[in-house]
Amino acid sequence: MTDKEQLPLLVLASGNAHKAEELGSMLKGVCRVVSMREAGFTDDIDETGATFEENAVIKAEAVLRATGL
């Protein structure tokens, strides 16, 4: 098993691969960051919250329920 495989996995509730790369660079050696699409989540998510924070929670919970990650 490589060091990369031993790191905890963080699934970013975003389909933006660039965001995942940037966050992955910041968290290098701490955890492995993948986008929700890389984790196998391809559904559309209705962002019905009134704020950015509410929409982030909606997306994170949808990805968690679908992937278990």
Secondary structure, 3 states (H helix, E strand, C coil): CCHHHHCCEEEECCCCHHHHHHHHHHCCCCCEEEECCCCCCCCCCCCCCCCHHHHHHHHHHHHHHHHCC
